[in-house]
Protein backbone atom coordinates (compact mmCIF):
# COMPACT_ATOMS: atom_id res chain seq x y z
CA UNK A 1 0.00 0.00 0.00
CA UNK A 2 1.29 3.42 -0.95
CA UNK A 3 1.33 5.92 1.96
CA UNK A 4 -1.74 8.15 1.82
CA UNK A 5 -3.52 6.00 -0.75
CA UNK A 6 -7.17 4.96 -0.51
CA UNK A 7 -8.37 1.35 -0.80
CA UNK A 8 -12.03 1.42 0.33
CA UNK A 9 -14.38 1.64 -2.66
CA UNK A 10 -16.90 4.08 -1.16
CA UNK A 11 -14.09 6.45 -0.16
CA UNK A 12 -12.58 6.16 -3.65
CA UNK A 13 -15.88 7.02 -5.31
CA UNK A 14 -16.63 9.90 -2.96
CA UNK A 15 -13.16 11.37 -3.37
CA UNK A 16 -12.51 10.73 -7.05
CA UNK A 17 -13.05 14.38 -8.15
CA UNK A 18 -12.81 13.74 -11.91
CA UNK A 19 -10.82 16.42 -13.74
CA UNK A 20 -11.04 16.90 -17.49
CA UNK A 21 -7.87 17.74 -19.40
CA UNK A 22 -8.69 20.09 -22.28
CA UNK A 23 -6.04 18.57 -24.55
CA UNK A 24 -7.01 16.07 -27.27
CA UNK A 25 -5.15 12.74 -27.04
CA UNK A 26 -4.57 9.89 -29.51
CA UNK A 27 -3.17 6.36 -29.24
CA UNK A 28 -0.36 5.80 -31.73
CA UNK A 29 1.97 2.92 -32.61
CA UNK A 30 5.67 3.81 -32.40
CA UNK A 31 8.62 2.23 -34.11
CA UNK A 32 10.75 0.18 -31.68
CA UNK A 33 13.79 2.07 -32.97
CA UNK A 34 12.16 5.49 -32.93
CA UNK A 35 12.44 8.07 -30.22
CA UNK A 36 9.67 8.38 -27.68
CA UNK A 37 8.20 11.88 -28.01
CA UNK A 38 8.63 14.10 -24.95
CA UNK A 39 4.94 14.95 -25.23
CA UNK A 40 3.80 11.34 -24.64
CA UNK A 41 1.48 10.95 -21.67
CA UNK A 42 2.26 7.23 -21.49
CA UNK A 43 4.11 4.58 -23.44
CA UNK A 44 3.01 0.96 -23.29
CA UNK A 45 5.16 -1.93 -24.47
CA UNK A 46 2.89 -4.56 -26.03
CA UNK A 47 3.97 -7.82 -27.67
CA UNK A 48 3.33 -6.20 -31.06
CA UNK A 49 5.33 -3.05 -30.31
CA UNK A 50 5.19 0.29 -28.55
CA UNK A 51 2.02 2.32 -28.13
CA UNK A 52 2.15 5.96 -27.07
CA UNK A 53 -0.62 8.24 -25.93
CA UNK A 54 0.21 11.54 -27.60
CA UNK A 55 -1.35 14.98 -27.88
CA UNK A 56 -3.43 14.88 -31.06
CA UNK A 57 -1.18 17.23 -33.08
CA UNK A 58 1.71 14.75 -32.61
CA UNK A 59 -0.38 11.76 -33.75
CA UNK A 60 -1.53 10.92 -37.29
CA UNK A 61 -4.47 13.03 -38.48
CA UNK A 62 -6.71 9.97 -38.87
CA UNK A 63 -6.20 8.77 -35.27
CA UNK A 64 -9.26 8.58 -33.02
CA UNK A 65 -9.46 11.51 -30.61
CA UNK A 66 -9.79 11.01 -26.87
CA UNK A 67 -10.20 13.17 -23.79
CA UNK A 68 -8.32 12.37 -20.58
CA UNK A 69 -10.21 12.48 -17.31
CA UNK A 70 -8.04 12.07 -14.21
CA UNK A 71 -9.56 10.79 -11.00
CA UNK A 72 -7.97 13.02 -8.37
CA UNK A 73 -8.32 10.52 -5.51
CA UNK A 74 -5.01 8.86 -4.55
CA UNK A 75 -6.12 5.33 -5.39
CA UNK A 76 -4.04 2.42 -4.16
CA UNK A 77 -2.89 0.02 -6.87
CA UNK A 78 -4.42 -2.85 -4.87
CA UNK A 79 -7.81 -1.17 -4.39
CA UNK A 80 -10.69 -3.25 -5.73
CA UNK A 81 -13.73 -1.98 -7.62
CA UNK A 82 -12.96 1.57 -8.75
CA UNK A 83 -12.20 0.67 -12.35
CA UNK A 84 -15.25 -1.60 -12.52
CA UNK A 85 -17.56 1.05 -11.05
CA UNK A 86 -16.31 3.77 -13.38
CA UNK A 87 -16.33 1.55 -16.48
CA UNK A 88 -19.85 0.32 -15.67
CA UNK A 89 -21.18 3.86 -15.20
CA UNK A 90 -19.77 4.91 -18.57
CA UNK A 91 -20.69 1.66 -20.38
CA UNK A 92 -24.32 2.01 -19.28
CA UNK A 93 -24.41 5.17 -21.42
CA UNK A 94 -22.45 3.57 -24.26
CA UNK A 95 -19.23 5.49 -23.59
CA UNK A 96 -15.97 3.67 -24.27
CA UNK A 97 -13.36 3.99 -21.54
CA UNK A 98 -9.67 3.11 -21.67
CA UNK A 99 -8.14 3.17 -18.18
CA UNK A 100 -4.50 3.64 -17.27
CA UNK A 101 -3.53 3.41 -13.62
CA UNK A 102 -0.62 5.47 -12.44
CA UNK A 103 1.01 5.13 -9.04
CA UNK A 104 -1.33 7.75 -7.56
CA UNK A 105 -4.24 8.28 -9.93
CA UNK A 106 -6.38 6.57 -12.55
CA UNK A 107 -6.60 8.21 -15.97
CA UNK A 108 -9.60 7.57 -18.21
CA UNK A 109 -9.50 8.08 -21.96
CA UNK A 110 -12.97 8.57 -23.41
CA UNK A 111 -14.09 9.60 -26.91
CA UNK A 112 -13.47 13.32 -27.33
CA UNK A 113 -17.01 14.09 -28.48
CA UNK A 114 -18.49 12.50 -25.32
CA UNK A 115 -16.10 14.00 -22.77
CA UNK A 116 -18.59 16.35 -21.10
CA UNK A 117 -21.19 13.59 -20.80
CA UNK A 118 -18.57 11.25 -19.32
CA UNK A 119 -17.49 13.89 -16.81
CA UNK A 120 -21.10 14.45 -15.67
CA UNK A 121 -21.66 10.70 -15.25
CA UNK A 122 -18.53 10.40 -13.12
CA UNK A 123 -19.55 13.38 -10.99
CA UNK A 124 -22.97 11.76 -10.48
CA UNK A 125 -21.32 8.45 -9.51
CA UNK A 126 -19.28 10.29 -6.89
CA UNK A 127 -22.32 12.20 -5.61
CA UNK A 128 -24.40 8.99 -5.39
CA UNK A 129 -21.67 7.35 -3.29
CA UNK A 130 -22.15 10.09 -0.67
CA UNK A 131 -25.76 9.03 -0.06
Secondary structure as a PSIPRED ss2 file (coil, helix, strand):
# PSIPRED VFORMAT (PSIPRED V4.0)

   1 X C   1.000  0.000  0.000
   2 X C   1.000  0.000  0.000
   3 X C   1.000  0.000  0.000
   4 X C   1.000  0.000  0.000
   5 X C   1.000  0.000  0.000
   6 X E   0.000  0.000  1.000
   7 X C   1.000  0.000  0.000
   8 X C   1.000  0.000  0.000
   9 X H   0.000  1.000  0.000
  10 X H   0.000  1.000  0.000
  11 X H   0.000  1.000  0.000
  12 X H   0.000  1.000  0.000
  13 X H   0.000  1.000  0.000
  14 X H   0.000  1.000  0.000
  15 X H   0.000  1.000  0.000
  16 X C   1.000  0.000  0.000
  17 X C   1.000  0.000  0.000
  18 X E   0.000  0.000  1.000
  19 X E   0.000  0.000  1.000
  20 X E   0.000  0.000  1.000
  21 X E   0.000  0.000  1.000
  22 X E   0.000  0.000  1.000
  23 X E   0.000  0.000  1.000
  24 X E   0.000  0.000  1.000
  25 X E   0.000  0.000  1.000
  26 X E   0.000  0.000  1.000
  27 X E   0.000  0.000  1.000
  28 X E   0.000  0.000  1.000
  29 X E   0.000  0.000  1.000
  30 X E   0.000  0.000  1.000
  31 X C   1.000  0.000  0.000
  32 X C   1.000  0.000  0.000
  33 X C   1.000  0.000  0.000
  34 X C   1.000  0.000  0.000
  35 X C   1.000  0.000  0.000
  36 X C   1.000  0.000  0.000
  37 X C   1.000  0.000  0.000
  38 X C   1.000  0.000  0.000
  39 X C   1.000  0.000  0.000
  40 X C   1.000  0.000  0.000
  41 X C   1.000  0.000  0.000
  42 X E   0.000  0.000  1.000
  43 X E   0.000  0.000  1.000
  44 X E   0.000  0.000  1.000
  45 X E   0.000  0.000  1.000
  46 X E   0.000  0.000  1.000
  47 X C   1.000  0.000  0.000
  48 X C   1.000  0.000  0.000
  49 X E   0.000  0.000  1.000
  50 X E   0.000  0.000  1.000
  51 X E   0.000  0.000  1.000
  52 X E   0.000  0.000  1.000
  53 X E   0.000  0.000  1.000
  54 X E   0.000  0.000  1.000
  55 X E   0.000  0.000  1.000
  56 X H   0.000  1.000  0.000
  57 X H   0.000  1.000  0.000
  58 X H   0.000  1.000  0.000
  59 X C   1.000  0.000  0.000
  60 X C   1.000  0.000  0.000
  61 X C   1.000  0.000  0.000
  62 X C   1.000  0.000  0.000
  63 X C   1.000  0.000  0.000
  64 X C   1.000  0.000  0.000
  65 X C   1.000  0.000  0.000
  66 X E   0.000  0.000  1.000
  67 X E   0.000  0.000  1.000
  68 X E   0.000  0.000  1.000
  69 X E   0.000  0.000  1.000
  70 X E   0.000  0.000  1.000
  71 X E   0.000  0.000  1.000
  72 X C   1.000  0.000  0.000
  73 X C   1.000  0.000  0.000
  74 X C   1.000  0.000  0.000
  75 X E   0.000  0.000  1.000
  76 X C   1.000  0.000  0.000
  77 X C   1.000  0.000  0.000
  78 X C   1.000  0.000  0.000
  79 X C   1.000  0.000  0.000
  80 X C   1.000  0.000  0.000
  81 X C   1.000  0.000  0.000
  82 X H   0.000  1.000  0.000
  83 X H   0.000  1.000  0.000
  84 X H   0.000  1.000  0.000
  85 X H   0.000  1.000  0.000
  86 X H   0.000  1.000  0.000
  87 X H   0.000  1.000  0.000
  88 X H   0.000  1.000  0.000
  89 X H   0.000  1.000  0.000
  90 X H   0.000  1.000  0.000
  91 X H   0.000  1.000  0.000
  92 X H   0.000  1.000  0.000
  93 X C   1.000  0.000  0.000
  94 X C   1.000  0.000  0.000
  95 X C   1.000  0.000  0.000
  96 X C   1.000  0.000  0.000
  97 X C   1.000  0.000  0.000
  98 X E   0.000  0.000  1.000
  99 X E   0.000  0.000  1.000
 100 X E   0.000  0.000  1.000
 101 X E   0.000  0.000  1.000
 102 X C   1.000  0.000  0.000
 103 X C   1.000  0.000  0.000
 104 X C   1.000  0.000  0.000
 105 X C   1.000  0.000  0.000
 106 X E   0.000  0.000  1.000
 107 X E   0.000  0.000  1.000
 108 X E   0.000  0.000  1.000
 109 X E   0.000  0.000  1.000
 110 X E   0.000  0.000  1.000
 111 X E   0.000  0.000  1.000
 112 X H   0.000  1.000  0.000
 113 X H   0.000  1.000  0.000
 114 X H   0.000  1.000  0.000
 115 X H   0.000  1.000  0.000
 116 X H   0.000  1.000  0.000
 117 X H   0.000  1.000  0.000
 118 X H   0.000  1.000  0.000
 119 X H   0.000  1.000  0.000
 120 X H   0.000  1.000  0.000
 121 X H   0.000  1.000  0.000
 122 X H   0.000  1.000  0.000
 123 X H   0.000  1.000  0.000
 124 X H   0.000  1.000  0.000
 125 X H   0.000  1.000  0.000
 126 X H   0.000  1.000  0.000
 127 X H   0.000  1.000  0.000
 128 X H   0.000  1.000  0.000
 129 X H   0.000  1.000  0.000
 130 X C   1.000  0.000  0.000
 131 X C   1.000  0.000  0.000
